[in-house]
C-alpha cells in the first residue's frame, strides 16, 4: 500500500516512520525542500499541503492508495478533497473537513447548533464600524484558514483592526477575517477518538500559553491532569455535541476550549492527531496506540480502540507535562544536552527542532518552537522537579555564549 502523508515536518515524522514499519511505502508532500520527512519518503513530493491541484497531481503520479495528515490543520481539507476526487477512502467528507478547517464555516456551525463560543463577526477590509456594534473590545482577530496561531492578534479599537488587517489576511486564502470578543480564560485541549459517532476522551490537558505583544495563544506546555478535570461530565457533554455537529462517525478529535467566568467556550476544533506530540505521549497515558489506529483507520483496515472505561482506568495516577520551549531573539550558535535529557528518569522523548545557525526573531506563532521534551512522574511535584532538572541540562546558546532558552514559571504545575 502507498500511504500519502501531507506534511514532512517534525509533526509528521512519527507517521512517516510508523507507516514504513507497518509495511507501507510513503509519498510525502511538502513545499519546503528541507523538510525532514521528504528525506525519509519513498516518493518525495514538492507540493504545498494547501495546494489541492499539486497534491492531486502527485497522488495520481505516485499511485497513492490513501491520503492522510497528522499534527496540522489545513491539510485535512486537502486530504478530504483529493481523496474524494480520486475515489479513495477518507474519514471526513469535503464538507465535514471544511467545517473543521475554515473558521467562517466552523463558527457559523457553532452558532447554528448552540455550541457556546465567543460573540463574533466576519470582516472584509472595507468594513464599516457599525458591523462591530454587537461586540465589546478588546477583540481577537484571526485568519479564517490558517494554523499554528499565525496572524492571531488582540486589538482594542477599529483602527487597530484596520492597521493589522493585511497582516492577518497575509496568512489566509480568504478575503475576510474573524473578529471575536476576547474571553479572559484558561485554555484546555480535549484529545479524543470518535467510534460509531460516540466520542471517547483520551485526555484533557491545560494548554499553557504565552502572549507576545499583540500576538496571542502560543502554547509552551500541556499539563495532565487539567485543573478542570473535576468538570469532566460537562466536558464529556460538550465533546459529544461537537462530534455530532461535525457528523463524525470515526476518527480523531482535537478541541480547544476556554474556561472562564462565563463557563466553557469552544475556541476551535479539528479532526486530526494533535500537533503537540500527542502521538508520543497519549499511548503511554491511555494504552491506545494512536498512530497505529490512525493509519489503519485511514487505510480502511480493522483496528481496536479501547473503551472509555479502559482508557479512564489507564489514566489513573498519571501526571505529565509536555514542554515546548522557545528562544529569545538571536542566532543559535550551539545546542546540546538533549541526549542526556532523554536518558533521565521520567522523560519520554524530546528533540531540538531548530538547527545551529538559525536566526530567531520575536515570537509570533508556534512555528518558532525551538524544541520539546515530555516529562512524567507520580505527582505534580515530581514532574516539576524533573522539568527543572531537564532544563539544567539543555544548552541553546548564541555564538557569544548567551543562553537563549525562554522559561516561564507557568510551564510548571501550579504549587
Secondary structure, 3 states (H helix, E strand, C coil): CEEEEECCCHHHHHHHHHHHHCCCEEEEECCCCCCHHHHHCCEEECCCCCCHHHHHHHHHHHCCCEEEECCCCCHHHHHHHHHHHHCCCCCCCHHHHHHCCCHHHHHHHHHHHCCCCCCEEEEECCCCHHHHCCCCCCEEEEECCCCCCCCCEEECCHHHHHHHHHHHHCCCCCCEEEEEECCCCEEEEEEEEEECCEEEEEEEEEEEEEEECCEEEEEEEEEECCCCHHHHHHHHHHHHHHHHHHCCCCEEEEEEEEEECCEEEEEEEECCCCCCCHHHHHHHHHCCCHHHHHHHHHCCCCCCCCCHHHHHHHHCCCEEEEEEEEECCEECCEEECHHHHHCCCCEEEEEECCCCCCEECCCCCHHHCCEEEEEEECCHHHHHHHHHHHHHHCEEECCCCCECEECCHHHCCCC
